Amino acid sequence: MNNAYLDMAKKVITDPQILSVVSAKRARQLALGARPMVKCDSENHLDVALLEIGQGLIGYEFGNPEAEAVVEENAVEAEETAPADAE
């Protein structure tokens, strides 16, 4: 891992736990064939991910827990009220 890329990424995503998750997910995408958004001297997927984050090309967003709870409740209600399949 290139420390210069890590330092750049830390300036964009200051929380180390979030940076770890975001960079790992992007590195996994790259390993599975996603195209890199930057030219990087390193072929290491984590270095590429950190450079993308450092340049502001990759970000993150938290979901809305209240909205997710409502969707989950509606799904449970739909299952309970759905007619049983006749065999």
Secondary structure, DSSP 4 states (H G I P E B T S, - for coil): --HHHHHHHHHH---HHHHHHHHHHHHHHHHTTPPPSS--S---HHHHHHHHHHTTS-------HHHHHHHHHHHHHHHHHSPPPP-
